[in-house]
Amino acid sequence: MRKVFALLLALSSAAVPAQEVLVPVCFNYSCAATETVAFDAAVLELAREQLLAASDPVTERAALAAVVGRLYREAGVQTPVGADRAGNYFDQGVDGRMDCIDHSTNTTRFLKMIEARGMLRFHHVLEPAKRTRFVLQHFSAVVEEVEPPVSLRPAVVVPDHVPLMLALCDCAEVLGDVPAPAPVPDSRPGERFVIDSWFVDNGEAAIVLSLADWLDGDGPNVQ
């Protein structure tokens, strides 16, 4: 009986496999055309594993860039966007080409899908950002760094004498001997970053830049 109970307990606590998710993907500039992409359980589980392996905001952004590229690669199998190339000039007139409006729209949808399934721990997805330089406009998906979950923050080591002193006397000042929690490495809550897939060919990892640098014109030259 105990073995049966243990088996039932193990099954109930096992991770629930990801289900297929349908996401609209637009292309041919300014979302002139739209098709639906089905991301199956295997694709989503691979994304989950890569993102949950991230130990800090920097590695989570790098994982996000790679996952976005993989989702575009899968979308390229199911729709014409596999023909998309970096920028707007290497795929002119090709069915499946994407401008920055297409990319910012699709990448934001991918990121929100990821966030809705609990795969992000260090970031929150925002609406796309726009930058204007001279007469040109450019759009990109954006994430904002957030305070990491308590479970991911370095543990506080309480000196051995503190609980003993608290038990022996009314000396709350001894709590001053407890060190402050250590910050998560490279954590900058509130800072925003672009996840810009327009700069790369279909399936490649997106470019990650601080929003401030991106607004100042940073990014690969793909013209």
C-alpha positions in Angstrom: 0.0 0.0 0.0 2.8 2.3 0.8 4.4 1.8 -2.6 1.2 2.6 -4.3 0.8 5.8 -2.3 4.4 6.8 -3.0 3.8 6.2 -6.8 0.6 8.3 -6.7 2.4 11.1 -4.9 5.3 11.1 -7.4 2.9 11.3 -10.3 0.9 14.1 -8.8 4.0 16.2 -8.1 5.6 15.6 -11.5 5.8 18.6 -13.8 2.8 19.0 -16.1 4.0 18.8 -19.7 3.6 21.9 -21.8 0.6 21.9 -24.2 0.6 23.1 -27.8 0.3 26.9 -28.1 -1.0 28.8 -31.1 0.5 32.2 -31.8 -0.3 34.5 -34.7 2.8 35.5 -36.7 2.7 38.5 -39.1 5.0 39.3 -42.0 5.4 41.0 -45.4 6.0 44.4 -43.7 3.6 46.2 -41.3 1.9 42.9 -40.6 0.3 42.8 -44.0 -0.1 39.0 -43.7 -0.7 36.8 -40.7 -0.5 33.0 -40.2 -0.9 30.9 -37.1 2.1 29.0 -35.7 1.6 26.0 -33.4 4.4 25.5 -30.9 4.3 22.0 -29.7 5.1 20.6 -26.2 8.7 19.7 -27.2 9.5 23.2 -28.4 8.0 24.8 -25.3 9.7 22.4 -22.9 13.1 23.1 -24.5 12.5 26.8 -24.1 11.5 26.2 -20.5 14.6 24.2 -19.7 16.9 26.8 -21.2 15.3 29.8 -19.5 15.0 28.1 -16.1 18.7 27.2 -16.3 19.5 30.9 -16.1 20.9 31.9 -12.8 20.8 35.7 -13.0 19.3 38.5 -15.3 22.2 38.5 -17.7 22.1 34.8 -18.4 18.3 35.0 -18.7 18.5 37.7 -21.3 21.0 35.6 -23.3 18.7 32.6 -23.0 15.7 34.7 -24.1 17.6 35.9 -27.2 18.4 32.2 -28.1 14.8 31.0 -27.4 13.3 33.8 -29.5 15.6 32.7 -32.4 14.5 29.1 -32.0 10.8 30.1 -32.0 11.3 32.1 -35.2 13.1 29.1 -36.7 10.1 26.9 -35.9 7.8 29.6 -37.3 9.9 29.5 -40.4 9.1 25.8 -40.9 5.3 26.5 -40.7 5.1 29.9 -42.5 7.0 31.9 -45.1 9.0 33.8 -42.4 11.8 31.3 -42.9 12.8 33.5 -45.8 13.3 36.6 -43.6 16.8 38.1 -43.5 18.4 40.7 -41.3 17.2 44.3 -41.9 15.0 45.3 -44.9 17.3 45.0 -47.9 18.4 41.5 -48.2 15.0 40.0 -48.7 13.1 42.8 -50.6 10.0 41.5 -52.4 10.3 38.0 -50.8 7.2 36.4 -49.3 7.8 36.1 -45.6 10.0 39.2 -45.2 9.6 41.1 -42.0 10.3 44.7 -41.1 10.7 46.0 -37.6 7.0 46.3 -37.1 6.5 42.6 -37.9 9.5 41.7 -35.7 8.5 43.8 -32.7 4.9 42.5 -32.9 5.9 38.8 -33.2 8.8 38.9 -30.7 6.5 40.6 -28.1 3.9 37.9 -28.7 6.6 35.2 -28.2 7.9 36.9 -25.0 4.4 37.2 -23.5 3.7 33.6 -24.3 6.9 32.7 -22.4 6.1 34.9 -19.5 2.5 33.6 -19.2 3.9 30.1 -18.8 6.1 31.1 -15.9 9.4 30.8 -17.7 10.7 34.2 -16.7 12.1 34.9 -13.3 14.2 38.1 -13.8 12.2 40.0 -16.4 8.7 41.4 -17.2 7.6 41.9 -20.8 6.6 45.4 -21.9 5.0 46.8 -25.0 7.3 47.5 -28.0 9.5 50.6 -28.0 10.0 53.1 -30.8 13.1 55.1 -31.7 13.3 57.9 -34.3 16.5 59.0 -35.9 16.2 61.7 -38.5 13.2 60.5 -40.6 13.6 56.8 -39.8 11.7 54.9 -37.2 12.5 51.6 -35.6 10.6 49.4 -33.2 11.6 46.6 -30.9 10.3 44.2 -28.2 11.3 45.3 -24.7 11.7 43.5 -21.3 12.2 45.1 -17.9 14.4 43.6 -15.2 12.5 42.9 -12.0 13.5 41.9 -8.4 14.4 38.2 -8.5 12.3 35.7 -6.5 13.4 35.3 -2.9 14.2 31.6 -3.6 16.9 32.8 -6.1 18.6 35.3 -3.8 21.8 34.2 -2.0 21.0 32.7 1.4 21.8 34.7 4.6 24.1 32.9 6.9 23.2 33.7 10.5 26.2 33.6 12.9 26.0 30.8 15.5 25.9 33.2 18.5 22.8 35.1 17.4 20.1 32.5 18.2 21.9 31.6 21.4 22.0 35.2 22.5 18.4 35.8 21.6 17.5 32.7 23.7 19.5 33.8 26.7 18.7 37.4 27.0 16.5 40.3 25.8 19.2 41.7 23.5 17.6 42.4 20.1 20.7 44.4 19.2 22.4 41.2 18.4 20.4 41.1 15.2 22.7 43.7 13.9 25.3 40.9 13.6 23.2 39.2 10.9 24.6 40.2 7.5 22.3 41.9 5.0 21.1 39.7 2.1 23.6 39.6 -0.7 22.3 41.0 -4.0 21.8 38.7 -7.0 24.8 39.2 -9.3 24.4 41.8 -12.0 20.8 42.6 -10.8 19.5 46.0 -11.9 15.7 46.0 -11.3 13.9 48.6 -13.4 16.4 48.6 -16.2 15.0 47.9 -19.6 16.4 46.0 -22.5 15.4 45.4 -26.1 15.2 41.9 -27.6 15.6 42.9 -31.3 15.2 40.1 -33.8 15.1 42.5 -36.8 18.9 42.7 -36.8 19.4 38.9 -37.6 18.4 36.3 -40.1 15.5 34.0 -39.3 16.4 31.5 -36.5 19.4 33.4 -35.2 19.5 34.6 -31.6 18.0 38.1 -31.2 20.2 41.1 -30.3 20.0 42.2 -26.7 20.8 45.9 -25.9 20.0 48.2 -23.1 17.0 50.3 -24.1 19.0 53.5 -23.5 21.8 52.4 -25.9 19.2 51.2 -28.5 17.4 54.5 -28.4 20.8 56.2 -29.0 21.1 54.2 -32.2 23.1 51.1 -31.2 22.7 47.9 -33.0 24.3 46.0 -36.0 24.5 47.8 -39.3 22.2 45.8 -41.5 21.5 48.4 -44.2 
